[in-house]
Amino acid sequence: MKKTRTGMMLATVLGLLASTGAATPSLAEVGQVAVVFTKGGFIIGVGGGQGVLSFRGKKYPFTVSGMSVGFTIGASTTKFVGRALNLRSPGDLAGSYAVGGAGGALAAGAGAVQLQNANGVILQLSGPRIGVEASAAVGGVTISMQ
């Protein structure tokens, strides 16, 4: 009888913990993101830009800076639009995002990227890329709220 009671209490506590953990993601919201990012380089690529997060009916400006190391040659500008997932507040967007992959543009093309920061925010962005650039590099992007 004692083991059954202890087992039932343990099951109840675990159930409560599981339901609390499952409820947390539902508190996160989705924001809309628009950003213009210009990148250029030879071997080491550097870039930067500005963007706007639309969240809960308000607009929040931010800056983007980044660097990549690997094969990079040329320059391009990409106008990204997309979503920021798992936001609880606008400040969650800020932070460092890891980037890896290959891409390129010749006169005009398209770019798409999915990034995640330490706050759990996932950026899903895509947009047209203009310029002449080829890259196969690993780097990072930092977003700072203004």
C-alpha positions, 0 to 999 in steps of 0.5 A: 500500500505504501509503494502504491501511494508513493508511486501515485504521488510521484506520478502526480508530481511528474504529470504536473511538471509535464503539463507545466513544461508543455504549456510554456511554448504556448506562451511564445508568440510569432513576430514579423521581421523585415531586414536589409543585409549587405555582405561583401568580402574575399575569404572573410565576409563582413556585413550589416544591415537594419531591420524591423520587428513587428510584434503585438501591433508595434514596430521595433527597429534593430541592427544586424552585423555579421562575419563569415570565414571560409570561401566568400567572394563578391558582394550582395544585398538581400532583403529578407522578410519572414517570421521570428518564432518563440518570442515572449518579448521584443528583446528576445530577438537580440543575440547571436545567431550561428550561420552555416551553409552555401549560397550565391547570387549573380545579378539577382537570386534568392536567399533563405535562412533559418537561425536560432539564438540562445533565447530560443528565438528562431528566425525563418527568413527569405528574400531576393538577393542582388549582386555578385557573390559566392560563398561556402562559409561558417559565421555568425550574425548578431542582432541588437535592438535600437 
